[in-house]
Amino acid sequence: FILLWVAPAANILALFYTGSILGTQMVIARLISALLMSFVVGMVMAYAFFKEEKRRVSTIQMRSGRLMTRKSVILLLLLVAWLLAPNYIVTQGPYWQKVIIWAIGLIVVAVYALKTLDRERISAWLKETWWFVRIIFPLLLAGVFVVGIIGAVLPREWIETWLGGNGLRQSFFATLIGAVTYFATMTEAPFVDTLMNLGMGKGPALALLLTGPGISLPNWLAIAKVFGVKKALVYVPTIIVLGTLVGWVAGFILD
């Protein structure tokens, strides 16, 4: 359940995209909050279903071995640097300078990958990347389009009334919006940016950033089907409560 929560709430692609739109402060807050929430969620689920988990774990044979080789770690660090470099090296100036930094990083990553990985792994990597692009990119475009419409149609007074400020009520409403609404990966960042421009507080914004991609109504049903209704009835309210509290506390820190 830790992975179930932290993967959509703080995956590396969403974090980079959040940083490019909402700034470094929000991306750091999102990462730290997601990790803290994942720890609490894991503790709650482990405590609530201790006996069941103990029986399950006892049937699993632990395998020893290194998770990643040194070359794989270097490649991962190069990928992270490649994604970060354009926005942090070029903070001002024409956009084509960022493109040049991005292209240089791409060449470095490609050369290192070709020298350290075999053809099968490179082929699998490219296939997985292409699959991800085909799935995510259309959803991202559609999400940005919808966000643009919402930003033009939604009255500013509504946002300021229900989501303005950093109170407990505002964080709760933001968490509820995120908990019942389906957000495709990375569409939550432009949506939150639009709402913040309309008067949304930073605390509720963080709550929505966390719960938006983390849970949704379809997600509730999937969890109930895969893990059982009892676990879903514990997991979902736990996320809503934690999201509300994190947004409320973060509101005082971020302002």
C-alpha positions in Angstrom: 0.0 0.0 0.0 3.0 2.3 0.4 3.9 1.8 -3.2 0.2 2.1 -4.2 0.1 5.5 -2.7 3.6 7.0 -3.4 3.9 5.9 -7.0 1.2 8.2 -8.4 1.6 10.9 -5.7 5.4 11.3 -6.1 6.6 9.6 -9.2 9.7 11.3 -10.7 8.0 12.5 -13.9 5.1 14.2 -12.0 7.6 15.8 -9.7 9.6 17.3 -12.5 6.5 18.6 -14.2 5.2 20.0 -10.9 8.5 21.8 -10.4 8.4 23.3 -13.8 4.9 24.7 -13.3 4.5 25.4 -9.6 8.1 25.9 -8.5 10.7 24.3 -6.4 8.9 24.9 -3.1 5.8 23.0 -4.1 7.7 20.1 -5.6 9.8 19.7 -2.4 6.6 19.9 -0.3 4.9 17.3 -2.5 7.8 14.9 -2.3 8.3 15.2 1.5 4.5 15.0 2.2 4.0 12.0 -0.1 6.8 10.1 1.6 5.5 10.9 5.1 2.0 10.0 4.1 3.1 6.7 2.6 4.9 5.8 5.8 1.7 6.5 7.9 -0.5 4.7 5.4 1.8 1.7 5.5 1.8 1.7 9.3 -2.0 2.0 9.5 -2.6 -0.8 7.0 0.0 -3.0 8.6 -1.6 -2.5 12.0 -5.2 -2.9 10.8 -4.4 -6.2 8.9 -1.5 -7.4 11.0 -2.5 -11.1 11.2 -3.4 -11.3 7.6 -0.1 -9.8 6.5 1.9 -12.0 8.9 0.4 -15.1 7.2 1.1 -13.7 3.8 4.7 -12.7 4.5 5.5 -16.1 6.0 4.7 -17.7 2.7 7.1 -15.5 0.7 10.7 -16.6 0.2 13.1 -13.7 0.4 15.6 -13.5 -2.3 19.1 -12.0 -1.7 21.0 -10.0 -4.2 21.8 -6.5 -5.3 18.8 -4.4 -6.5 20.9 -2.4 -9.0 24.4 -2.5 -10.4 26.8 0.4 -10.3 26.2 1.1 -14.0 22.5 1.1 -13.5 22.7 3.6 -10.7 24.9 5.9 -12.9 22.4 5.7 -15.7 19.6 6.5 -13.3 21.5 9.6 -12.1 22.2 10.7 -15.6 18.5 10.4 -16.4 17.6 12.5 -13.4 20.2 15.1 -14.3 19.0 15.2 -17.9 15.5 15.9 -16.8 16.5 18.6 -14.3 19.2 20.4 -16.2 17.2 22.4 -18.7 15.0 24.1 -16.0 17.8 24.7 -13.5 20.7 25.6 -15.7 18.7 28.0 -17.9 16.5 30.0 -15.6 16.3 33.0 -17.9 16.6 33.6 -21.6 15.1 32.1 -24.8 13.5 28.7 -24.7 15.9 27.3 -27.4 18.7 27.4 -24.8 16.8 24.8 -22.7 16.3 22.7 -25.8 20.1 22.7 -26.4 20.8 21.6 -22.8 18.1 18.9 -23.2 19.7 17.7 -26.5 23.2 17.5 -25.0 21.8 15.5 -22.0 20.0 13.2 -24.4 23.2 12.5 -26.3 25.1 11.8 -23.0 22.4 9.4 -21.8 22.1 7.6 -25.1 25.9 7.1 -25.5 26.2 5.8 -21.9 23.2 3.5 -22.3 24.6 2.1 -25.6 27.9 1.3 -24.0 26.5 -0.3 -20.8 23.3 -2.0 -21.8 22.8 -4.9 -24.1 20.4 -4.7 -27.1 17.6 -6.6 -25.4 17.4 -4.2 -22.4 17.7 -1.2 -24.7 14.9 -2.6 -26.9 12.7 -3.3 -23.8 13.4 0.2 -22.5 12.5 1.9 -25.7 9.3 -0.1 -26.1 8.3 0.7 -22.5 9.0 4.4 -23.2 7.0 4.5 -26.4 4.1 2.8 -24.6 4.2 5.4 -21.9 4.3 8.2 -24.4 1.3 6.8 -26.3 -0.7 6.5 -23.1 0.2 9.6 -21.2 0.7 12.3 -23.9 -2.9 12.3 -25.3 -4.2 12.3 -21.7 -1.9 15.2 -20.8 -3.1 17.3 -23.8 -6.7 16.6 -23.0 -6.1 17.4 -19.4 -4.5 20.7 -20.2 -7.4 21.6 -22.6 -10.0 20.9 -19.9 -8.0 22.9 -17.3 -8.0 25.8 -19.7 -11.8 25.6 -20.0 -12.2 25.4 -16.3 -10.0 28.4 -15.7 -12.1 30.5 -18.1 -15.5 29.3 -16.9 -15.1 28.7 -13.1 -16.0 31.9 -11.1 -13.1 33.2 -9.0 -15.5 33.8 -6.0 -16.2 30.0 -5.8 -12.6 29.2 -5.5 -11.9 31.9 -3.0 -14.9 30.8 -0.9 -14.2 27.0 -0.8 -10.5 26.7 -1.4 -9.0 30.1 -0.6 -6.8 30.3 2.5 -5.2 27.5 4.4 -7.8 26.4 6.8 -8.8 22.8 7.7 -12.1 23.2 5.8 -10.4 24.3 2.6 -7.9 21.4 2.8 -10.7 19.0 3.3 -12.6 20.2 0.3 -9.4 20.1 -1.8 -8.8 16.5 -0.6 -12.3 15.5 -1.5 -12.0 16.9 -5.0 -8.8 14.9 -5.5 -10.2 11.8 -3.9 -13.3 11.5 -6.2 -11.9 13.0 -9.4 -9.7 11.0 -11.9 -6.5 12.8 -12.9 -4.3 11.4 -15.6 -0.6 11.4 -14.7 0.8 15.0 -14.6 -2.5 16.7 -15.4 -2.9 17.6 -11.7 -0.1 20.2 -11.9 -1.7 22.6 -14.5 -5.1 22.1 -12.8 -3.7 23.2 -9.4 -1.9 26.1 -11.1 -5.1 27.3 -12.6 -7.0 27.0 -9.3 -4.1 28.9 -7.5 -4.4 31.7 -10.0 -8.1 31.9 -9.1 -7.3 32.2 -5.4 -6.7 28.7 -4.1 -4.4 28.5 -1.0 -1.1 26.7 -1.0 -2.2 24.2 1.6 -5.3 23.0 -0.3 -3.2 23.1 -3.5 -0.7 20.6 -1.9 -3.6 18.4 -0.7 -5.0 18.3 -4.2 -1.6 17.6 -5.7 -1.3 14.6 -3.4 -4.7 13.1 -3.6 -5.5 14.0 -7.2 -3.3 11.3 -8.8 -3.3 9.1 -5.8 -6.9 8.1 -5.5 -10.2 8.5 -7.4 -13.6 6.8 -7.6 -12.3 4.2 -10.2 -9.3 3.7 -8.0 -11.6 2.9 -5.0 -13.4 0.2 -7.0 -10.1 -1.3 -8.2 -8.7 -1.4 -4.7 -11.8 -3.1 -3.4 -11.7 -5.6 -6.2 -8.0 -6.5 -5.9 -7.4 -6.2 -2.1 -10.9 -6.6 -0.7 -13.6 -4.2 0.5 -12.3 -4.1 4.1 -8.9 -2.8 3.0 -10.5 -0.3 0.7 -12.7 1.0 3.6 -9.5 1.5 5.7 -7.2 2.8 2.9 -9.4 5.5 1.3 -10.5 7.3 4.6 -6.9 7.1 5.8 -5.8 8.9 2.6 -8.5 11.6 2.9 -7.7 12.3 6.6 -4.0 12.4 6.0 -4.4 14.6 2.9 -6.5 17.0 4.8 -4.1 17.2 7.7 -1.0 17.5 5.5 -2.6 20.3 3.5 -3.7 22.1 6.7 -0.2 22.0 8.3 1.6 22.7 5.0 -0.5 25.8 4.6 1.1 27.4 7.6 4.6 26.4 6.5 4.4 27.4 2.8 2.8 30.8 3.4 
